[in-house]
Every structure is written in structure tokens, then in C-alpha cells.
Amino acid sequence: MAGLPTRLRLAISAGLCALPLGLVWSASPGFLTAGYIIYGDCGYTEDTYCTTDTYIPGAYIPGSQAVGAQAAARVFLVFAALVLAYVATRDRTARTKRLARAATIGIGAALALALAGRAVPAVICLAPALALTAPLVWGRPRNQGAFVPEQPSR
């Protein structure tokens, strides 16, 4: 991953943050309710009025699915995708580094929510996005790195 250009890494991360918005985050299966019998009574009359046993069949209750656009993490995902796309198109400055750091915090929050909700497809997208972005903005610059360091105050 270190061989990829910074702009490309940020652009890929932005795409990986937007992708979980269309993926299924949770699904509940449908189920069939049990049927029941209403028992009749023919013992109290002389063949003029008799109610027979009646079977009421069960009903199918369909399941549901929640996609990432309906999940609570959508705020973090949209924020991170927009910020990373913005930072990928700009020159590297201290301001864009702060924005990219905020985006990685958003990715981390969305990743935590995806892990808590057992949304495996979202985790598969967000973990690489975090791995591509975090070293750029949280690591120590060795040779002034991808972002221009802030000027020391005197």
C-alpha cells in the first residue's frame, strides 16, 4: 500500500466509505406462524345446530433488510467519503491533514458501528479504507511525508 500515490489512496478510501451505503447492514428472516384449531361443539343440540372444528392456517411474516443508507453510521460514512474526496483533490497542507484526520475518526466510528451490528460486508469495506488513510495522517513523517508539516511557532 505504501507504493500507491497519496491522491489515489485517498480517492480509494473515499470510494470504500461510500460503498457501504448501498450494502445490507442487517437482515431479519421471515417466519411462518403456527396455525391453530378452533374446536366446534355438537354435543348440546339435536342435529339442528352443530359447529365443526375449524383450522386457521398460520401466516407468513416477511423479513426485512436495512442497508447502510438506513443505518446510524450513514452520517459518518457520508462525512468521511466527502472529506476524503475533497482532500484527494487538494494540495497537502496542515488544514487538509486535519480534515483527513477527522475523516479517519469518522471511518473508525462507522467501523465500530458495523462491528457492533455484525455488518460483515461493511467491515470488509471500511477496514481497508482505514488502513489506506490512517498511516498517511496519523503516522510520524519520516521525510516530510505526503502532507506538509505545520510550521513550528517561535
Summary of the structure (lengths in Angstrom):
residues: 154
radius of gyration: 28.2
end to end distance: 36.6
largest distance: 108.8
contacts: 419
relative contact order: 0.21
helix: 50%
strand: 14%
